Amino acid sequence: MAWEGSDDVSHAGLAERWAAALDGGPQDHFVPLSPAEVRELLTDLAAELDTVAERGGTGRAAEAGVRLARAHFVGDEVLGRSIAALSTHFAAAGIPADRSAEVLAAFAAGYLRAFRAWLLSEQESLRSADIAARGLVEKRLRASEARLRAVFSQAGIGTGLSDMTGRIIEVNAAFATMLGYRPEEMTELNVDDLTHPDDPPDTWKLYGGVLCGKHDNVSVEKAYLHRDGHTVWTNINVSLIRDEGGRPQYTLVLVEDISERRALRERLHHRAHHDPLTGLANRTRFFDALATAFAAPDTRIGLCYVDLDHFKNVNDTFGHAAGDELLRQAAVRLNSCLAHPDQVVARMGGDEFVILVPHSADNAELTRLARTVLDAFAAPFDIHGHRFAVTASIGVATERADHTTTDELLQAADTTMYWAKADGRGRYAVFDADRRRREHTRAELSAAMPAALGRGEFFLEFQPIMTLTDHTPVAVEALVRWRHPELGVLTPTRFVDLAEDNGHIGALGAVVLTEACRAARAWYDRFGAHTPVLSVNVSAAEVADPSWLDRVQRTIDDTGIEPGRLQLELTERAFMHTTGRPLQALRTLAETGVRIAIDDFGTGYSNLAYLGRLPLHVVKLAGPFIHRIRTPGVSGRSDLLVLHTVVDLSHALGLSVTAECVETRHQAERLLELGCDTAQGWFFHHPMPAEQIAKLLADTEFT
């Protein structure tokens, strides 16, 4: 044959062209062969078909078609493209048309027979797989439904299903039992039947949002009424179930009983916000309520700060059990004083309580409340068989929220409570900003005193003490002053009591005594026997200091002042508390020649009997006594009689008498008539520096 051995018509060439024809069509089928395996298959089929075309045997051509189909060349155009490639090949090889048609027909018949068999097999496989899959799905669906049914019915958490009208379709045993029903009984109810009086409006607003599809699920804490009437607290989660079209179809609710957990939470909350002894609000709750009150800036807020008077005596005498019972009973009385539900009484600690009035009209409302508290404490407390008369001191403070802070208001009430105690206890005091400023200044002075002593800010002035007969200076009283860098010159009334309170009186007294003695020694060096006696004030706290006696004696030695020219003044009240070693110290100084004077006589107990038992030389009559005879119109017979009696008794005891605060000629003349020896005051001289005392002495004609 002319085509045998030709490259163009070789088996391999046909296979390549055939493969190219098949690759050029749509790839709608999968051939599980590699490119090399495809060429090998097509080369075998090309050789087979060439042989059939040359020698005959359509059966073998049909078998070639079967092999191509079984190799999964089953696309829509596989047969057409294969016949086209083979026809072109046979024509080029010179195969007669009838022989070519016969071979190709047999090839096509074999291919179609195998393709039909493959297709039927695939369809059967698909049908079998579909049947198997349907069976598996149904089996799994039944198992899933069984599991869901078991979960729904046996779950420990309550579960319920309702339609969009609120009709309850199904609930599990846990939900029904939680509310005291059987499941079938609850299906006769509507969701609206499960409302509770404590339900906030937001709860049902959220549920409505689920029904209209606005929310797919919501979680809230909700109360249910149990069938027997008690409340069951729950956490519920409501979920929306939609149909295939996305429309709301059911609501599923999961319900967890949290009654015990909520009760525990409330107990812990109560414990965290209440005093365990009295049951009143504690500091935490009080400050929360106070902060809430301050959230409204245009609101006036009032506080009554209450402290039990002498509570420590009850604890110390009758024990802490009695003290605790007293606090409990006091708390009950305080609670009964509240006039409005929004008012809060809290225990701040110890025996201190605070009443908060978050919407106070004015001070009058707070003072009425304070009087109510005082009245409540008027009756004795019956505790463990003992009756206690316990009063209360109350500090009242009220202010607009936008004019103060929580700390400032509380501090104002606390400070005012201590004013009530200082004023005598068993009363209330109203906050006074001016008094607060004065006390603040006192606190600043107290804090500044140590540094002021170190900087030498304290200095002395001296007030002459004159004889009433010829107005000759016979003594001078040293008066300490504080040259404050901001407040100017301060008199002793502004700081001496502060020095006693803060423990600096010893240092201050030492400065005063030393500087005064130095000044007196300088006068003595100049004026000799005409030098007046130096009178220095001494506090009871100084005399009580075991080192005070040594310090005074050392000062006398160091300055060289004669003991007889030094006079120490103690107030009448100071002498009342001077016993034992302090009194012996005064006796020791008196024995060395130091003069001792009782100052402000008449302001204390005015016990004339003890004058003879004290190491005294001088009695100084208090200013209030002298003020009563300031002018002729105010002098009373009784006032003159008292003064005359004191002067006569003092003289009888060998004591001289000095009158203080003499401001008028009338006072000086009447005192002279009464027999008073000496006097001091503005009628004679104002206090002056040491240099002016020297000038005064220089200008005085001594007899």
C-alpha positions in Angstrom: 0.0 0.0 0.0 1.2 3.5 -0.8 0.6 4.7 2.8 2.7 2.1 4.5 5.9 3.3 6.0 5.0 7.0 5.4 5.6 9.4 8.3 2.5 11.4 7.6 0.3 8.4 7.8 2.1 6.5 10.5 0.3 5.2 13.5 2.0 7.6 15.8 1.1 10.5 13.6 -2.5 9.5 13.5 -2.5 9.2 17.3 -1.1 12.7 17.7 -3.7 14.2 15.3 -6.4 12.2 17.0 -5.3 13.4 20.5 -5.1 17.0 19.2 -8.6 16.7 17.9 -9.9 15.4 21.2 -8.1 18.1 23.2 -9.5 20.8 21.1 -13.1 20.2 22.2 -15.0 21.3 25.3 -13.6 19.6 28.4 -16.9 18.2 29.7 -15.5 14.8 30.7 -12.7 13.5 32.8 -10.2 11.0 31.4 -8.2 9.2 34.2 -5.1 8.9 32.0 -1.9 10.8 31.8 -1.0 12.4 28.4 1.5 9.7 27.7 -1.1 7.0 28.5 -3.6 8.8 26.2 -1.0 8.8 23.3 -0.2 5.1 23.9 -4.0 4.2 23.8 -4.7 6.2 20.7 -1.5 4.8 19.0 -2.8 1.2 19.7 -6.3 2.1 18.4 -4.8 3.8 15.3 -2.8 0.6 14.5 -5.8 -1.6 15.1 -8.0 0.5 12.8 -5.3 0.7 10.1 -5.1 -3.0 10.1 -9.0 -3.3 9.9 -9.0 -0.9 7.0 -6.3 -2.9 5.1 -7.5 -6.4 5.8 -11.1 -6.1 6.9 -12.8 -7.3 10.2 -15.4 -4.8 11.4 -15.6 -6.6 14.8 -12.2 -5.4 15.6 -13.2 -1.8 14.6 -16.2 -2.0 16.9 -13.9 -3.3 19.7 -11.7 -0.2 19.1 -14.7 2.0 19.7 -15.6 0.1 22.9 -12.0 0.6 24.2 -12.2 4.4 23.5 -15.5 4.7 25.4 -14.3 2.5 28.3 -11.2 4.8 28.6 -13.8 7.5 29.6 -13.6 9.4 26.4 -17.3 10.1 26.7 -17.7 13.8 26.0 -20.4 15.2 23.7 -18.0 15.6 20.7 -15.6 12.7 21.3 -17.2 10.4 18.7 -17.6 13.1 16.1 -14.1 14.4 16.4 -12.7 10.9 16.4 -14.6 10.0 13.2 -13.4 13.2 11.6 -9.8 12.5 12.4 -10.1 8.9 11.2 -11.9 9.9 8.0 -9.2 12.4 7.1 -6.5 9.7 7.8 -8.2 7.0 5.7 -8.7 9.4 2.8 -5.1 10.5 2.9 -4.1 6.8 3.1 -6.1 6.0 0.0 -8.6 3.7 1.7 -11.6 3.2 -0.5 -14.6 5.2 0.6 -16.8 2.2 1.1 -14.2 0.4 3.2 -13.6 3.6 5.2 -17.3 4.0 5.8 -17.6 0.4 6.9 -14.7 0.7 9.4 -16.0 4.0 10.8 -19.5 2.7 11.1 -18.3 -0.4 13.1 -16.1 1.9 15.2 -19.1 4.2 15.9 -21.4 1.3 16.7 -18.9 -0.2 19.2 -18.3 3.2 20.8 -22.0 4.0 21.2 -22.8 0.5 22.6 -20.0 1.0 25.2 -21.0 4.6 25.9 -24.7 3.6 26.4 -23.6 0.8 28.8 -21.4 3.3 30.7 -24.2 5.8 30.9 -26.7 3.2 32.2 -24.1 2.1 34.8 -23.6 5.7 35.9 -27.3 6.3 36.1 -27.7 3.2 38.2 -24.8 4.2 40.4 -26.4 7.6 40.9 -29.8 6.1 41.7 -28.2 3.7 44.1 -26.2 6.5 45.7 -29.3 8.6 45.9 -31.3 5.9 47.5 -28.5 5.2 49.9 -28.0 8.9 50.7 -31.7 9.4 51.2 -31.8 6.4 53.6 -28.7 7.8 55.4 -30.2 11.2 55.6 -33.6 9.9 56.9 -31.8 7.8 59.4 -29.7 10.7 60.6 -32.7 12.9 60.6 -34.6 10.4 62.8 -31.6 10.1 65.1 -31.2 13.9 65.2 -34.9 14.3 66.0 -34.6 11.7 68.7 -31.7 13.5 70.1 -33.4 16.9 70.0 -36.5 15.4 71.6 -34.4 13.9 74.3 -32.5 17.1 74.8 -35.8 19.1 74.9 -37.6 16.8 77.3 -34.8 15.7 79.5 -32.7 18.9 79.7 -32.1 20.3 83.1 -32.7 23.8 81.8 -36.2 25.0 81.1 -37.2 25.0 77.4 -40.3 26.3 75.7 -41.7 26.9 72.2 -44.4 29.4 71.3 -45.8 30.7 68.1 -45.9 34.3 67.0 -49.3 34.9 68.7 -47.7 34.0 72.0 -49.5 30.6 72.3 -47.3 28.1 74.1 -46.9 25.1 71.9 -44.6 22.9 74.0 -42.5 23.1 77.2 -40.2 20.6 78.8 -40.6 19.1 82.2 -37.8 21.3 83.7 -39.7 24.5 82.7 -43.0 23.3 83.9 -41.7 22.0 87.2 -39.8 25.3 87.7 -43.2 27.1 87.8 -45.2 24.3 89.5 -47.1 23.0 86.5 -47.2 19.9 84.3 -46.0 20.4 80.7 -49.5 19.8 79.3 -50.9 22.4 81.6 -48.5 25.1 80.4 -49.5 24.5 76.8 -53.0 25.9 77.7 -51.3 29.2 78.7 -50.2 32.1 76.7 -46.9 33.9 77.1 -48.8 36.9 78.4 -50.0 34.7 81.3 -46.4 34.5 82.6 -46.0 38.2 83.3 -44.8 39.3 86.8 -45.5 42.5 88.7 -41.8 43.2 88.9 -41.3 42.9 85.1 -39.7 46.2 83.9 -41.3 47.6 80.7 -38.0 47.0 78.8 -38.5 43.2 79.2 -41.6 43.0 77.1 -40.4 45.7 74.7 -37.4 43.3 73.9 -39.8 40.4 73.5 -41.9 42.4 71.1 -38.7 43.2 69.2 -38.2 39.4 68.8 -41.8 38.8 67.6 -41.5 41.5 64.9 -38.1 40.2 63.8 -36.1 43.2 65.0 -34.0 40.9 67.3 -33.0 37.3 66.6 -32.3 36.7 70.3 -32.4 38.5 73.6 -31.2 37.6 77.1 -32.8 39.1 80.2 -33.2 38.4 83.9 -36.9 37.8 84.6 -39.1 36.9 87.5 -41.9 34.3 87.2 -44.8 33.7 89.6 -44.7 30.1 90.8 -48.1 28.4 90.9 -48.1 28.6 94.8 -47.4 32.4 94.6 -43.7 32.8 95.3 -41.3 34.4 92.8 -38.9 32.4 90.7 -36.0 34.4 89.3 -34.6 33.2 86.0 -32.2 34.1 83.3 -34.0 33.6 80.0 -32.8 33.6 76.4 -35.5 34.1 73.7 -34.5 33.1 70.1 -36.5 33.7 66.9 -37.0 30.7 64.6 -37.7 31.6 61.0 -39.3 29.6 58.1 -37.7 28.8 54.8 -38.7 32.3 53.5 -37.0 34.0 56.5 -40.4 34.9 58.1 -40.7 34.7 61.9 -42.4 31.4 62.8 -41.6 30.4 66.4 -39.9 31.7 69.5 -37.7 29.3 71.5 -37.0 30.3 75.2 -34.3 28.8 77.4 -35.0 29.4 81.1 -32.4 28.9 83.9 -33.6 29.1 87.5 -31.3 31.6 89.3 -33.4 32.1 92.5 -30.7 30.7 94.8 -27.9 32.5 93.0 -29.9 35.7 93.1 -30.7 35.3 96.8 -27.0 34.7 97.5 -26.1 37.7 95.4 -28.6 39.9 97.3 -27.2 38.6 100.6 -23.7 39.4 99.5 -24.8 42.8 98.2 -26.6 43.5 101.5 -23.6 42.4 103.4 -21.4 44.6 101.3 -23.6 47.7 101.8 -24.9 47.3 105.3 -23.3 47.4 108.7 -23.4 43.9 110.2 -24.0 45.1 113.8 -26.8 47.6 113.3 -28.2 46.6 109.9 -27.9 50.2 108.8 -26.3 51.3 105.6 -22.5 51.2 105.8 -20.0 53.7 104.5 -20.0 52.2 101.0 -23.7 52.5 100.5 -23.7 56.0 102.1 -21.1 57.3 99.7 -23.0 55.7 96.8 -26.2 57.4 97.9 -24.3 60.7 98.4 -22.7 60.5 94.9 -26.2 59.8 93.4 -27.6 62.9 95.2 -24.7 65.0 93.9 -25.5 63.9 90.3 -28.3 66.5 90.3 -26.4 69.8 90.5 -29.4 72.0 91.3 -30.3 69.9 94.4 -29.7 71.0 98.0 -28.2 68.2 100.0 -28.2 68.0 103.8 -26.3 65.9 106.3 -26.8 65.3 110.1 -23.6 63.9 111.5 -24.5 62.1 114.8 -22.1 61.0 117.5 -23.1 59.3 120.8 -21.9 61.2 123.9 -19.7 59.3 126.3 -20.1 56.0 124.5 -16.6 55.0 125.5 -17.7 55.1 129.2 -20.4 52.4 128.4 -17.8 50.2 126.7 -15.2 50.6 129.4 -17.6 50.2 132.3 -20.1 47.5 131.1 -18.2 45.8 128.3 -18.4 45.7 124.5 -21.5 43.5 124.5 -23.4 46.4 126.2 -21.8 48.9 123.8 -22.9 46.8 120.8 -26.4 46.6 122.1 -26.5 50.3 122.7 -25.4 50.9 119.1 -28.2 48.5 117.8 -30.8 50.3 119.8 -29.5 53.7 118.8 -29.7 52.6 115.1 -33.3 51.7 115.6 -34.1 55.1 117.0 -32.2 56.9 114.3 -34.0 54.9 111.6 -37.3 56.0 113.1 -36.4 59.6 112.7 -36.3 59.5 108.9 -39.1 61.6 107.4 -38.9 60.4 103.7 -38.1 57.1 102.0 -35.1 58.7 100.1 -33.4 59.6 103.3 -30.6 57.3 104.4 -29.1 56.7 107.9 -25.6 55.0 107.8 -23.2 53.9 110.4 -19.8 55.5 109.6 -17.9 53.5 112.3 -17.6 53.3 116.0 -20.5 55.4 117.5 -20.7 57.8 114.6 -23.8 57.9 112.3 -24.8 60.1 109.3 -28.3 60.9 108.1 -28.4 61.9 104.4 -31.2 64.1 103.2 -30.7 64.1 99.4 -33.4 66.7 98.7 -33.2 69.3 101.5 -35.3 72.4 101.4 -33.2 74.5 103.7 -31.4 74.5 107.1 -34.8 74.5 108.9 -35.6 71.0 107.6 -32.2 69.7 108.8 -32.6 71.4 112.2 -36.0 69.9 112.6 -34.5 66.5 111.9 -31.7 67.1 114.4 -34.3 68.0 117.1 -36.2 64.8 116.2 -33.0 62.8 116.8 -32.3 64.6 120.1 -35.9 63.8 121.2 -35.4 60.2 120.2 -32.4 60.0 122.5 -34.2 61.7 125.4 -35.5 58.4 126.8 -32.9 56.1 128.6 -31.7 53.0 126.9 -32.5 49.7 128.7 -29.5 47.4 128.1 -28.9 44.1 130.0 -30.8 45.3 133.0 -29.1 48.7 133.1 -30.6 52.0 132.1 -28.3 54.4 130.3 -29.0 58.1 129.7 -27.1 58.6 126.4 -27.3 61.8 124.5 -26.1 62.7 121.0 -24.1 65.5 119.5 -25.2 66.4 116.0 -23.5 68.4 113.2 -25.9 69.9 110.6 -24.7 70.9 107.2 -26.6 71.6 104.0 -25.5 73.0 100.6 -26.3 73.0 96.9 -24.6 70.2 95.0 -23.0 72.6 92.6 -21.5 74.7 95.4 -19.6 72.0 97.2 -18.2 68.5 96.9 -19.1 65.2 98.7 -15.9 65.4 100.8 -16.4 69.1 101.7 -20.0 68.6 102.8 -19.2 65.5 104.9 -16.2 67.2 106.5 -18.4 70.3 107.3 -21.0 68.1 109.0 -18.2 66.2 110.9 -16.6 69.4 112.0 -19.9 70.8 113.1 -20.6 67.7 115.2 -17.4 68.4 117.1 -18.6 72.0 117.6 -21.8 70.6 119.3 -19.6 68.5 121.6 -17.4 71.4 122.4 -20.5 73.5 123.2 -21.7 71.0 125.8 -22.9 67.8 124.1 -26.5 66.7 123.8 -27.3 69.3 121.2 -26.9 70.1 117.5 -24.8 72.8 115.8 -25.3 74.2 112.4 -22.3 74.7 110.1 -20.9 78.2 110.0 -18.5 79.0 107.2 -16.9 81.9 109.2 -16.3 79.7 112.2 -14.8 77.1 109.9 -12.5 79.6 108.4 -11.4 80.7 111.9 -10.7 77.1 112.9 -8.9 76.5 109.7 -6.7 79.5 110.5 -6.2 78.1 114.0 -5.1 74.8 112.5 -2.6 76.6 110.2 -1.3 78.6 113.2 -0.8 75.4 115.1 1.1 73.8 112.3 3.2 76.9 111.8 4.2 77.4 115.4 7.3 75.2 115.6 8.9 77.0 112.6 7.8 80.4 114.0 9.6 79.6 117.3 12.7 78.7 115.3 12.5 82.0 113.3 12.0 84.2 116.3 8.6 85.4 115.3 7.5 85.7 118.9 8.3 88.9 120.8 7.3 90.6 124.1 5.4 93.6 125.1 5.0 94.7 128.7 2.1 96.3 130.5 2.9 98.3 133.7 1.2 97.5 136.9 0.6 100.8 138.9 0.0 101.6 142.5 -3.5 103.0 143.0 -2.3 105.6 145.5 0.3 107.5 143.4 0.2 105.6 140.0 3.8 104.5 140.2 4.9 101.5 138.2 5.8 98.7 140.6 5.5 95.7 138.3 5.2 94.9 134.6 3.4 91.9 133.0 5.2 90.3 130.1 2.7 89.7 127.2 3.8 87.5 124.3 3.0 88.5 120.7 3.4 86.6 117.4 4.5 88.7 114.4 3.0 86.4 111.8 4.3 87.0 108.2 0.8 87.0 106.7 -1.7 87.8 109.6 0.3 90.5 111.3 0.8 90.8 115.0 -1.3 88.2 116.9 -2.3 88.5 120.6 -2.0 85.5 123.1 -5.7 84.7 122.7 -5.0 83.6 119.2 -2.3 81.1 119.9 -1.6 80.3 123.6 -4.3 77.7 123.8 -3.0 76.2 120.5 0.4 75.9 122.0 -1.1 74.0 125.0 -3.0 71.7 122.7 -0.2 70.9 120.4 2.5 70.4 123.0 4.5 73.6 122.2 3.6 75.5 125.3 6.9 74.4 127.0 9.0 75.8 124.2 6.9 79.0 124.0 7.0 79.5 127.7 10.8 79.1 127.8 11.2 81.8 125.1 8.9 84.2 127.0 10.5 83.6 130.4 14.1 83.9 129.0 13.4 87.1 127.0 11.4 88.7 129.8 14.1 88.0 132.4 16.8 89.4 130.1 14.7 92.6 129.7 14.2 92.8 133.5 17.9 92.4 134.2 18.7 95.2 131.7 16.2 97.5 133.6 17.7 96.5 136.9 21.2 97.3 135.7 19.9 100.8 134.8 17.4 101.6 137.5 18.4 99.4 140.4 15.9 99.3 143.3 13.3 101.2 141.2 13.1 98.3 138.8 9.5 96.9 138.7 8.8 93.3 139.5 8.6 91.2 136.3 5.3 89.2 136.1 5.2 86.2 133.7 2.2 84.0 132.9 2.7 80.3 133.3 0.2 77.6 132.2 -0.8 74.5 134.2 0.7 72.4 131.4 4.1 74.0 132.0 4.0 73.6 135.7 3.0 69.9 135.3 6.2 69.3 133.2 8.8 67.6 135.6 11.6 69.6 134.0 9.9 73.0 134.4 11.3 73.8 137.8 14.8 73.2 136.7 14.3 75.3 133.6 13.0 78.3 135.6 15.8 78.0 138.1 18.4 77.8 135.3 16.8 80.8 133.6 17.1 82.8 136.8 20.7 81.9 137.1 21.5 82.5 133.5 19.9 85.9 133.3 21.0 87.1 136.7 17.6 88.3 137.7 16.9 88.4 141.4 14.2 85.8 142.4 12.4 88.4 144.3 11.9 90.5 141.2 10.2 87.6 139.3 6.5 86.9 139.7 4.8 83.9 138.1 1.1 84.1 137.3 -1.2 81.1 137.1 -4.9 81.3 136.4 -7.4 80.3 139.0 -8.4 77.3 136.9 -4.8 76.3 136.6 -4.4 76.3 140.4 -7.5 74.1 140.7 -5.6 71.4 138.8 -2.2 72.0 140.4 -1.5 69.4 143.1 1.3 67.0 144.0 4.6 67.7 142.3 3.5 70.8 140.4 2.3 72.4 143.6 5.5 71.5 145.3 7.5 73.1 142.4 5.6 76.4 143.1 6.4 76.1 146.8 10.1 75.5 146.0 10.2 78.7 143.9 8.3 80.7 146.5 10.8 79.6 149.1 13.6 81.0 147.0 11.8 84.4 146.8 9.9 84.1 143.5 6.5 85.7 143.9 3.4 83.6 142.9 0.2 85.3 141.7 -3.2 83.8 141.1 -4.5 85.4 137.8 -8.1 85.9 136.6 -9.4 85.3 140.1 -13.2 85.2 139.9 -13.5 83.4 136.6 -13.3 79.9 138.1 -14.8 78.5 141.3 -13.7 81.6 143.3 -13.1 79.3 146.3 -11.7 81.8 148.9 -10.9 79.0 151.3 -8.0 77.5 149.3 -6.2 80.9 149.0 -4.5 80.3 152.3 -3.3 76.8 151.3 -1.4 78.0 148.3 2.1 79.5 148.1 0.6 82.9 147.0 1.8 86.5 147.2 -0.7 88.3 144.9 -4.4 87.9 143.9 -5.2 89.4 140.5 -8.9 90.2 140.1 -10.4 89.1 136.8 -11.5 91.7 134.2 -15.2 90.8 134.3 -15.2 91.7 138.0 -13.7 95.1 137.2 -15.9 95.7 134.2 -19.0 95.7 136.5 -17.8 99.0 138.1 -16.7 100.6 134.8 -19.0 103.6 135.3 -21.1 104.9 138.2 -24.4 103.8 136.5 -23.5 100.2 136.2 -22.0 99.6 139.7 -24.2 97.4 141.8 -24.1 97.1 145.6 -23.5 93.3 145.4 -20.6 93.8 143.0 -18.9 96.2 145.3 -19.6 93.9 148.3 -17.9 90.9 146.6 -14.9 93.0 145.6 -14.6 94.4 149.1 -14.8 90.9 150.6 -12.1 89.5 148.3 -9.8 92.4 148.9 -10.2 92.2 152.7 -9.7 88.4 152.8 -6.6 88.6 150.6 -5.1 91.3 152.9 -6.0 89.2 155.9 -4.0 86.3 154.4 -1.1 88.6 153.7 -1.7 88.9 150.0 -1.6 92.0 147.9 -4.4 92.6 145.3 -4.0 93.7 141.7 -7.0 94.7 139.5 -6.8 93.9 135.8 -8.5 95.6 132.9 -8.9 99.0 134.5 -10.1 101.3 131.8 -11.7 104.3 133.5 -10.9 106.8 136.3 -14.1 105.7 138.0 -12.8 102.1 138.2 -9.4 103.3 139.6 -11.0 105.5 142.3 -13.5 102.9 143.4 -10.8 100.2 143.6 -8.7 102.5 145.7 -11.6 103.1 148.0 -12.1 99.3 148.3 -8.4 99.0 149.4 -7.0 97.4 146.2 -3.3 97.8 146.1 -2.3 97.9 142.4 -4.0 97.9 139.0 -3.2 97.6 135.3 -5.2 98.5 132.2 -5.6 101.0 129.4 -6.5 103.7 131.9 -2.9 103.6 132.9 -0.9 102.2 130.0 -1.3 100.0 126.9 1.3 97.2 126.5 4.6 98.5 125.2 8.1 97.4 124.1 10.9 97.0 126.6 12.4 100.2 125.4 9.3 102.2 126.3 9.2 100.6 129.7 12.8 101.9 130.2 11.6 105.4 129.1 8.6 105.2 131.5 10.9 104.3 134.4 13.3 107.1 133.4 10.5 109.6 133.4 9.0 108.4 136.7 9.8 110.3 139.9 10.1 107.6 142.6 9.7 108.6 146.2 
